[in-house]
Amino acid sequence: MSTADTSTDTVPLEAGPTEESKVADPELVDWDGPNDIENPHNWPSRKRWAHVVVVAIICLVMYVYTVMPASGGGGRGVSPTMCAPSINLLVAEFHIRSFVVSTLAVTLYLLGLAVGPMFISPLSEIYGRLPVYHISNIVFVGFVIGNALSKNIGQFLAFRFLSGCAGGTPMALGGGSIADVTPIERRAIAMALFSLGPLTGPVLGPVIGGFIAAGKGWRWIFWILAIIGAAATIVALVILRETHPGVILERKAARLRASTGNPHLRSKLARSLSPRQLLAGALVRPTMLLIRSPILLIISLYVALVFGLMYLLFTTFTDVFEGEYGFTTSTSGLVYLGLGVALVICMLLFGALNERVQAACLKADGATQTRPEYRLVLMIFFSPLVGVGLFIYGWTVQYKVHWIVPIIGTMVMGFGAFFVLMPAQLYLVDLFGSEAAASALGANNLMRYLSSTFLPLAGPSMYKTLHYGWGNTLLGFLALAFVPAPILFYKYGEWLRAKTAIKL
């Protein structure tokens, strides 16, 4: 079956040996049997897990950067709330008087994360994952250095956005890389490790950034991040290899054409389109998938809402914990550890439950082959905790309950957020397969980071009108409104995929 004939709302077949196609067309280049060592699924376990770990580390570095630069020191800033512990040093040096500008100094990076992968990550489906990873990593480090050297707020905002465009690419590619090197039955743990980046990065960033900025100034945050990013880039250059099955088979076909002199040999996954047509198709595919696939659209909206709510919640931390509870700038970053603890617990719980849930679903359906919808079971059970956590945080802050209780509220919300993001990532990777996973996740990321960029701007006016209690209650009900979505997809997802199949 050609890749061009694979519908995106069904689970594509993984690239593998097709004896019938070999007999029918001897000029079709495929894997040399099910154990072909060139197939990334057959790489040694150590090599495959090394790829997963390196990609996860790269993504963690990119996400530490989301709110790390916002950590500052001294003073209350230019607005009653900030998008992270504080951005006061930056605000003071650049004489910022606008809440919108001070907020965008943090969230504009997220806009880059949304926009960049839409144009960059599809290139991996033509030129391969490896060059896109390496170029993006190098460009990211370069623009982080630009942030450290910024002379005015205009330069800072420009470098912030451009670093986001480069930094978002590994996250969009990561799901595809994991699909390349792991069969579907072993994919869950790899995706859990990979997903720690977007969840723990915004937690570690303020903790690290608060202490660095308080002692060394905000520019040192960027210098340290550039050093860490450069180290991750070097590790990636040493360890990562090409994993895209289409690119690997195309290179194999090229070698065989050169060695045999037969110009008609072609890859099993080759498409009968020119490079320009392939590139144009890859660039528009994320938007096409988002518009034409209701499953991708609704899942992306849900993930976008949860991420936007997390960043909106972050806007309250300075005002709440410094203003109401008397934390210092450095120690206010520690309140993010509530989310961090929740994520560690989630990882352990996910590892313990995932395979059992999959087996229970197979047994209940009397089936022998897993369905992508099985990934949604944990989301169904745990996603309501996003709303519950917001309720706890809002009303305990409203009535000035001891500071540990609102932090527990953030833990509950983080618990729910993990079990929205993690199953959503797995569901989309299983749904679209290695050939289109990068495009699907790129579309998902677009929605997520647009929400994270602009939703926090609504925080001050909303909390001024509704205060923390009713304001977070409203947000909690918004989160609960999406809870039926995974239930409906679990029940009707297979039927919906059949009705809305899209030809790539």
Summary of the structure (lengths in Angstrom):
residues: 504
radius of gyration: 23.1
end to end distance: 13.0
largest distance: 79.2
contacts: 1884
relative contact order: 0.16
helix: 79%
strand: 1%
